[in-house]
Structure formats: structure tokens, C-alpha cells
Amino acid sequence: MKRFDKCLELARKHCAGGSECGGILHIVLDDGNVEDTYIDYCEDMAREQERQVQTALEIIALLRQMTVAERLRLYRSQ
């Protein structure tokens, strides 16, 4: 499959997959900002979200090991 066709297919799946419009890529896919600067920005945001998701999964794993009382203590300690 050609690069353009593959990218188009992925963009369509991305937009149809529950992402609000173009989601993290909206400034490129929806707004037409196609310069490298905007693509770099989207990449940075995607990587940041990936780190946030990984951290959230780690927290969830720890929360599952805690009692409700410990979870409440954690909540109140913030």
C-alpha cells in the first residue's frame, strides 16, 4: 500500500475511532496546519499522553493492591 493511502486509512480510522474530530492531530487533520512545526507539536503531545497513560496504568495497578481505606487516605493526602 502506498504511503499516502496508508496514512489516509489510518487518519480515517483515527477520526472514526472515537477521537473528537482529529483528536490530538486535529490541528493537522481538521485545521490544515500541515507544516513540520505542527506535526512536531502533535508528536510531542502524543508522546506526553503516552507517558501520562503509562503513569496512570501504574497508579491503577497500585490502587488495586490497596484497601479502600488506603485509597481514601491517598485521596485526602493530595
C-alpha positions as CSV (number, residue, x, y, z in Angstrom):
1,M,0.0,0.0,0.0
2,K,1.3,3.4,-0.9
3,R,2.4,5.7,1.9
4,F,-0.4,8.2,1.2
5,D,-3.1,5.6,1.1
6,K,-1.9,4.1,4.4
7,C,-1.8,7.5,6.0
8,L,-5.3,8.3,4.8
9,E,-6.6,5.0,6.0
10,L,-5.1,5.5,9.4
11,A,-6.4,9.1,9.6
12,R,-9.9,7.9,8.8
13,K,-9.7,5.2,11.4
14,H,-8.3,7.7,13.9
15,C,-11.2,10.2,13.3
16,A,-13.8,7.4,13.3
17,G,-12.4,5.7,16.4
18,G,-14.0,7.9,18.9
19,S,-11.5,10.7,18.7
20,E,-13.2,14.0,18.8
21,C,-12.6,15.1,15.2
22,G,-8.9,14.6,14.6
23,G,-8.2,14.3,18.3
24,I,-4.6,15.0,19.1
25,L,-4.0,15.5,15.4
26,H,-6.8,18.0,14.9
27,I,-4.6,20.9,14.1
28,V,-3.3,19.0,11.1
29,L,-6.2,16.8,10.1
30,D,-9.0,19.2,10.8
31,D,-7.4,22.7,10.5
32,G,-5.0,22.1,7.7
33,N,-1.8,23.2,9.5
34,V,0.5,20.8,7.6
35,E,3.9,22.4,8.3
36,D,6.5,20.4,10.2
37,T,6.1,22.6,13.3
38,Y,2.5,21.5,13.8
39,I,3.4,17.9,13.2
40,D,6.2,18.1,15.7
41,Y,3.8,19.6,18.2
42,C,1.3,16.8,17.7
43,E,4.1,14.2,18.1
44,D,5.2,15.9,21.4
45,M,1.6,15.9,22.7
46,A,1.1,12.2,21.7
47,R,4.3,11.2,23.5
48,E,3.2,13.2,26.6
49,Q,-0.2,11.5,26.6
50,E,1.5,8.1,26.2
51,R,3.6,8.9,29.3
52,Q,0.5,10.0,31.2
53,V,-1.3,6.9,30.2
54,Q,1.6,4.7,31.3
55,T,1.8,6.5,34.7
56,A,-2.0,6.2,35.1
57,L,-1.8,2.4,34.5
58,E,1.0,2.1,37.1
59,I,-1.1,4.1,39.6
60,I,-4.1,1.9,38.8
61,A,-2.1,-1.3,39.4
62,L,-1.0,0.1,42.8
63,L,-4.6,1.2,43.7
64,R,-5.9,-2.3,43.0
65,Q,-3.5,-3.6,45.7
66,M,-4.7,-1.1,48.3
67,T,-7.6,-1.3,50.6
68,V,-10.4,1.3,50.3
69,A,-9.2,2.9,53.5
70,E,-5.7,3.3,52.0
71,R,-7.2,4.8,48.8
72,L,-9.2,7.3,50.8
73,R,-6.0,8.2,52.7
74,L,-4.2,8.7,49.4
75,Y,-7.1,10.9,48.2
76,R,-7.1,13.0,51.4
77,S,-3.3,13.4,51.3
78,Q,-3.3,15.2,48.0
